[in-house]
Structure formats: C-alpha cells, structure tokens
Amino acid sequence: MSVVLITGSHGLVGSESCFFFLKKGYEVIGIDNNIRKRFFGNDGNTNWIKKRLNKIKNYKHYNFDIRDEPKLKKLFHKYNKNISIIIHAAAQPSHDYAKDNIYLDFEINTKGSLNIFDNAHKFCPRAKIIHLSTNKVYGDNPNKFSFVESKTRIEPVNKKIKKNGFNENLNVDNSVHSFFGISKIYSDLLAQEYGKIYGLKIGIFRAGCLTGPNHSGASLHGFLSYLIKSCMVNRQYNIIGFKGKQVRDNLHSFDLINAFWEFIKKPKKGEVYNIGGGRFSNCSILEALNYIKTKTKNKIEITFNNSNRIGDHIWYISDLTKFKKDYPKWTISYKTKSIINEIIDKYK
C-alpha cells in the first residue's frame, strides 16, 4: 500500500490531509507530539483530533518531535520508497510566540524541515512533497503600499493589487518579518533548493489565513477560528491594531488539501505558490464580527488594543493567478461566510 507521511498530523492542515488521504485508500503515517499545547495552552490542545484519527484503521501515529533526527531517520528507513507523498505541515506557527521563544521557533521550523527534506532525498526521492509555508515570508512589505480606509475595511489604492492580491514577485527583502517569518523563510528557501538541486518534486505553498472546524484556534494563532470561539464561548473579543479593519483572505483547509492534490497529480520541482481565499473569500475583523453577531444574535463585547503587532499585515489577499494557471481544475468551494457558518455550528 502506498504510504502518505504527514507531519503535524493533528493540526488543521495535517488532520485535514489525514482524512483526505485515508478516504482515498492510502496508508497514512502521522507525526505529531501535541507541542501546540505547549505553545498556546489548552486552546491549542489537539488531542481531540488524535482520538478521531486513532479510530481509523489505516492511520498509524508516531508521537515524536520532527527535530529528533534519529527517530525520524528510523521512520523513513522503515517505510523507505513506499512513501509516495509527504505533507509537511508541522511548524511553530505564531509570530507572537516566536518573539519570546526564538530558539525553539527556529529549531522547529528550520532544523525540523531540514530533517524532513533530507530524509526524503535519501530514502524516497520520488515522493511528491508539500511544504506549507506562509505569507509572512514577505515580512511587512505588503504594508508599504498606499491604502484607503472605509467604514469596515482597508483596501489598497493600486488597482492591480486590489483586483488580484499579492503575487509571488512580492519582495521578501528589506522588511520586518518577525522571527517566525525568518524561520519560515529558511525552510521555504530550503524546500526550493531541494527541488532545484536534488530534483525533489516539492511544492511550496505560501498561505494566507487557513481555517476550518479542525482548527484548535488560540489567541496567538488561528485568526478566524479563535475569533469565532471567543464570540461563541466567551461572548467577547479583543481587536489588536488597525481598528479591526485589517483584511485577510480565508481558505478552508478542505480547499487547501484539494490544491495539494492537484499539485501531487502533476508535481513540479521546488515551485512556489501564493495560496489563500483570494478575492473570492476574504474579510476584515470588523466584517467577521458583524456577520457573527447578525448570524447568532449574540451580544459580543468588543475591546480595542491600538498597538499593532510587529510585522502584521494591514491588508493581505493572495493572488492565485499562478497556481490556477498551472492547475486550472482547482476551485475554491468555501467563501468566508460559509466557513464561519461551519465553525459556528461546531459550538452549538
């Protein structure tokens, strides 16, 4: 049986990938040590996903850290060339957490990624590989454009960017990235080099806001998931910076995995793609809050913190032109409102 190896298998993207490939009949090997709970406390605990996956026959779990090279090498040696697909979704995902935990962030996102790519090169060089990167590799360069402010959101003045979003030619230099952005740049470039130099069939996906009901959202990571949780459970939300008018594109994890699948069927060697909800699915924080209040009829206490997060984007929408050109069969099925509705249902 063909094996799919998934790192961060209990996180949002990892778990969605597990369910996707299990449904397709693959044997799935998951690596996850629930370090997300250490990052974000009980809000980040992913044991509820672990319980769901462990009930499925063809899922086998390994509880160790991707920084543990001997254990990882042993696993790769065991499954060897039977590994046909690798989804590398494990990471320290928060720029706020990274600021106070620089070494831990760097080790997980850089050494952990190096371990995955190098073992793939040695043991299963024909495997199709997905590396989950982030739009934070661009630092705060998206903020250097001119913007106009409306009642509920901010939009760029540049007509082309406003229409399509930011593409892969956006500069990664001369900007404030956050330490998280720096560690993710390393793994992003490393993935590209393993594709270009060693010929690994690897795709690098620079994601906007990824979300869905499998997300264990926390205040430091998981914008839409945590926002909805706060509104449904605590009936309050604290907006940090930009008056709540900062805009994000939102992509459901199901649609992301389907993008992965299109790449896997026709892989390239070290190609980079911006990926997100694009102009099809996006919102500001205020727009999300207003919709949730209307949808649920809940009274939600909203507070404002006027201090912007370092490196945080004023407006970020992914330009999907490159990916759609290479993979025209991929479509987005979830708009932001349908994503919010699904997560709201989780708390009813």
VOGU-3710 file (C-alpha; in Angstrom, 3 decimals, decimal comma):
1> msvvlitgsh> 0,000/0,000/0,000  1,251/3,479/-0,871  2,178/5,489/2,218  1,467/9,170/2,913  3,647/10,728/5,596  2,079/13,764/7,291  3,868/15,954/9,836  1,761/17,991/12,240  -0,948/15,391/11,641  -3,222/16,680/14,415
11> glvgsescff> -3,135/20,334/13,360  -5,553/21,995/10,979  -3,781/21,203/7,705  -2,275/17,936/8,885  -5,552/16,462/10,110  -7,446/17,581/7,001  -4,716/15,884/4,948  -5,022/12,695/7,014  -8,763/12,414/6,495  -8,399/13,249/2,785
21> flkkgyevig> -5,827/10,543/2,020  -7,395/7,932/4,297  -10,617/8,397/2,352  -8,670/7,780/-0,852  -7,384/4,453/0,497  -3,815/5,392/1,384  -1,960/4,194/4,461  -1,307/7,353/6,471  1,614/7,819/8,838  1,171/10,794/11,161
31> idnnirkrff> 3,834/12,577/13,217  2,636/14,910/15,974  3,636/15,400/19,624  0,937/17,971/20,524  3,576/20,653/21,080  0,854/23,094/20,054  -0,500/22,743/23,613  2,874/23,978/24,893  2,665/26,937/22,508  -0,914/28,001/23,193
41> gndgntnwik> -2,206/26,185/26,290  -5,478/24,274/26,290  -6,801/26,305/23,349  -4,095/24,691/21,234  -4,566/21,144/22,524  -5,095/18,760/19,583  -5,847/15,536/21,468  -9,474/15,655/20,272  -8,214/15,262/16,692  -5,890/12,451/17,766
51> krlnkiknyk> -8,821/10,490/19,190  -10,727/10,808/15,907  -7,800/9,688/13,784  -6,820/6,752/16,001  -10,213/5,175/15,318  -9,398/4,827/11,623  -7,814/1,551/10,516  -5,132/2,720/8,106  -3,832/5,545/10,305  -0,653/4,940/12,317
61> hynfdirdep> 0,618/7,608/14,699  4,145/8,470/15,833  4,433/10,715/18,874  7,778/12,457/18,500  9,290/15,795/17,514  10,476/16,415/13,934  13,669/17,838/15,419  14,533/14,300/16,600  16,658/13,277/13,614  17,455/9,683/14,774
71> klkklfhkyn> 13,768/8,818/15,254  12,808/10,482/12,001  15,569/8,676/10,099  14,445/5,374/11,580  10,873/6,012/10,403  11,991/6,947/6,894  14,197/3,848/6,764  11,268/1,670/7,816  8,856/2,882/5,129  11,522/3,869/2,624
81> knisiiihaa> 10,371/4,043/-1,015  6,823/3,096/-0,024  6,438/6,758/0,982  4,856/8,263/-2,117  3,557/11,544/-0,648  4,794/13,818/2,141  2,712/16,657/3,586  4,989/18,776/5,768  2,633/20,848/7,911  4,412/20,731/11,282
91> aqpshdyakd> 5,686/24,096/12,494  5,752/26,693/15,209  3,072/28,859/13,542  2,863/32,117/15,539  4,954/35,266/15,088  3,852/36,440/18,550  5,064/33,225/20,211  8,319/33,263/18,239  9,277/36,693/19,621  9,699/35,264/23,121
101> niyldfeint> 10,845/31,787/22,052  13,324/32,485/19,251  15,447/29,346/19,576  12,503/26,965/19,829  10,787/28,586/16,852  13,939/28,470/14,734  14,780/24,866/15,595  11,314/23,532/14,788  10,820/25,463/11,576  14,363/25,116/10,242
111> kgslnifdna> 16,018/22,005/11,647  12,718/20,129/11,594  12,171/20,991/7,941  15,763/20,124/7,036  15,269/16,715/8,654  12,159/16,075/6,536  13,634/17,193/3,203  16,996/15,470/3,659  15,494/12,142/4,701  13,084/12,339/1,774
121> hkfcprakii> 16,059/12,926/-0,533  17,869/9,887/0,898  15,028/7,382/1,308  12,124/8,309/-1,005  13,408/10,747/-3,641  10,455/10,106/-5,952  7,871/11,125/-3,360  5,670/14,145/-4,054  6,199/16,679/-1,271  4,132/19,588/0,001
131> hlstnkvygd> 5,806/22,218/2,168  3,416/24,533/3,972  4,965/27,996/4,010  3,355/31,335/4,855  2,777/34,830/3,524  4,845/36,030/6,500  7,959/35,354/4,392  7,173/38,699/2,719  7,514/40,486/6,046  5,748/43,836/6,228
141> npnkfsfves> 6,385/44,672/2,559  2,632/44,421/1,850  2,189/47,377/4,236  4,383/49,656/2,114  1,662/50,231/-0,454  -0,895/53,037/-0,188  -4,274/52,206/1,331  -7,664/53,825/1,766  -9,921/53,268/4,747  -13,667/52,667/4,556
151> ktriepvnkk> -16,212/52,028/7,301  -15,362/48,357/7,792  -12,126/47,646/5,934  -8,903/48,884/4,397  -8,163/48,453/0,665  -5,064/49,178/-1,465  -5,002/52,098/-3,863  -3,106/50,118/-6,526  -5,834/48,810/-8,850  -3,994/45,659/-9,958
161> ikkngfnenl> -3,215/44,564/-6,415  -6,732/45,422/-5,268  -8,185/43,280/-8,052  -5,891/40,250/-7,756  -3,963/40,423/-4,489  -0,225/39,935/-3,949  1,659/37,570/-6,243  4,886/35,605/-5,802  7,040/38,504/-7,045  6,468/40,464/-3,850
171> nvdnsvhsff> 9,867/41,272/-2,331  10,978/39,294/0,737  13,893/41,664/1,492  14,202/44,987/3,354  11,275/44,411/5,681  10,329/43,462/9,230  9,378/39,796/9,167  9,047/38,773/12,823  11,298/35,918/13,953  8,619/33,467/12,806
181> giskiysdll> 8,777/34,921/9,303  12,562/34,493/9,289  12,457/30,830/10,316  9,785/30,163/7,696  11,854/31,904/5,002  14,691/29,488/5,738  12,506/26,406/5,364  10,804/27,925/2,299  14,142/28,517/0,537  15,452/25,164/1,710
191> aqeygkiygl> 12,486/23,412/0,086  13,137/25,299/-3,144  16,805/24,228/-3,131  15,971/20,558/-2,587  13,694/20,830/-5,598  16,098/22,726/-7,853  19,353/20,991/-6,845  18,250/17,438/-5,970  15,148/17,264/-8,149  12,666/16,622/-5,348
201> kigifragcl> 9,094/17,057/-6,552  8,206/19,648/-3,964  5,663/22,459/-3,908  5,973/25,437/-1,562  2,628/26,957/-0,601  2,774/30,456/0,912  -0,551/30,509/2,698  -2,788/33,325/3,845  -5,255/32,581/6,665  -6,084/28,894/6,766
211> tgpnhsgasl> -9,084/27,807/8,762  -11,871/25,302/9,293  -13,587/23,312/12,047  -10,479/21,170/12,671  -8,565/24,241/13,835  -7,633/24,484/17,516  -7,559/28,274/17,344  -5,743/30,296/20,006  -5,213/33,987/20,663  -1,688/33,855/19,191
221> hgflsyliks> -2,620/31,814/16,122  -5,714/30,901/14,143  -7,398/34,233/13,447  -10,869/33,206/12,276  -11,207/30,060/14,372  -10,244/31,849/17,596  -12,422/34,856/16,780  -15,492/32,634/16,386  -14,637/30,632/19,509  -14,338/33,861/21,507
231> cmvnrqynii> -17,694/35,090/20,248  -19,496/31,792/20,837  -17,966/30,727/24,160  -16,833/33,901/25,938  -19,036/36,430/24,091  -16,093/38,844/23,859  -13,215/39,638/21,517  -10,176/41,930/21,721  -9,197/43,577/18,428  -5,459/44,227/18,113
241> gfkgkqvrdn> -4,414/47,063/15,807  -5,672/48,809/12,652  -9,132/49,490/14,203  -10,161/45,974/13,226  -10,177/46,955/9,553  -7,206/44,782/8,555  -8,189/42,373/5,769  -7,319/38,687/5,407  -8,204/36,119/2,781  -9,537/32,918/4,299
251> lhsfdlinaf> -9,093/29,437/2,821  -10,856/26,368/4,200  -8,446/23,515/4,902  -10,539/21,256/2,622  -9,906/23,571/-0,338  -6,205/23,771/0,548  -5,812/19,971/0,524  -7,527/19,829/-2,830  -4,908/22,298/-4,094  -2,229/19,958/-2,729
261> wefikkpkkg> -3,872/17,060/-4,568  -3,793/18,896/-7,891  -0,066/19,559/-7,379  0,596/15,942/-6,401  -1,003/14,691/-9,608  1,260/16,957/-11,666  4,199/17,967/-9,447  6,969/20,467/-10,094  10,429/20,748/-8,596  10,678/23,497/-5,982
271> evynigggrf> 7,864/25,700/-7,255  6,414/28,475/-5,086  2,716/29,389/-4,940  0,778/32,010/-3,014  -2,383/30,300/-1,769  -5,436/31,579/0,081  -9,034/32,597/-0,372  -8,098/35,353/-2,808  -10,735/37,877/-3,803  -13,284/35,047/-3,584
281> sncsilealn> -13,047/34,641/0,198  -11,814/37,448/2,453  -12,940/39,755/5,248  -11,804/42,297/7,793  -12,049/41,565/11,516  -14,951/44,016/11,848  -16,789/42,357/8,965  -16,352/38,924/10,534  -17,590/40,185/13,911  -20,592/41,935/12,364
291> yiktktknki> -21,574/38,796/10,484  -21,250/36,590/13,579  -23,393/38,991/15,634  -26,077/39,025/12,930  -25,952/35,267/12,407  -26,047/34,240/16,074  -27,902/37,216/17,641  -25,275/37,060/20,386  -24,250/40,160/22,297  -20,469/40,335/21,962
301> eitfnnsnri> -18,256/42,663/23,979  -15,603/44,133/21,684  -12,484/45,860/23,007  -9,700/47,578/21,067  -5,930/47,441/21,509  -4,441/50,177/19,327  -0,915/48,706/19,337  -0,295/47,000/16,008  1,526/43,666/16,080  5,077/43,836/14,697
311> gdhiwyisdl> 5,109/42,754/11,064  1,331/42,315/10,983  -0,294/42,909/7,604  -2,722/45,769/7,046  -4,189/44,034/4,008  -3,244/40,678/2,562  -5,063/38,832/-0,197  -3,307/36,102/-2,181  -3,036/36,381/-5,949  -3,994/32,883/-7,136
321> tkfkkdypkw> -3,206/33,500/-10,806  -0,025/31,408/-10,952  -1,495/28,359/-9,231  -4,718/28,462/-11,242  -2,718/28,748/-14,465  -0,682/25,642/-13,589  -3,659/23,757/-12,094  -6,852/25,029/-13,756  -9,042/22,258/-12,311  -8,693/23,620/-8,761
331> tisyktksii> -11,585/25,678/-7,440  -12,478/27,164/-4,046  -15,730/25,800/-2,610  -15,931/27,748/0,687  -16,466/31,502/0,987  -15,684/33,233/4,269  -19,334/33,276/5,365  -19,747/29,539/4,740  -16,540/28,885/6,703  -17,847/30,980/9,609
341> neiidkyk> -21,191/29,164/9,498  -19,476/25,759/9,700  -17,332/26,766/12,672  -20,325/28,342/14,437  -22,154/25,020/14,105  -19,263/23,375/15,947  -20,151/25,369/19,086  -23,919/24,897/19,020
//
